[in-house]
């Protein structure tokens, strides 16, 4: 029934996760959804995407993540990310590029980290 499956379908288009891995906008049709925001998306591994805002016109994505426990995750993005940076200078050491298009994010327990991304 579409009443319960449509929200789930939209969330899977925006956020796909496995424990230790998070992919943003894996299946979002760019021509239909040039920009938008989603809040409060639960991901696997005790991770919450508190806010995800994308703007394909400007090539930017802002995401705020919170983890229940301290963990390290790999962040992927449909179009390859050129730049990922923590907005708060105190969190900047938590973000490193592991491979082209892949970023390692160290998340502390119970603290939100806001990331600014460009592609």
Secondary structure, 3 states (H helix, E strand, C coil): CHHHHHHHHHHHHHEEEECCEEEECCCCCCCCCCEEEEEEEEECCCEEEEEEEEECCCCEEEEEEEECCCEEEEEEECCCCCEEEECCHHHHHHEEEEECCEEEEEECECCEEEEEEEC
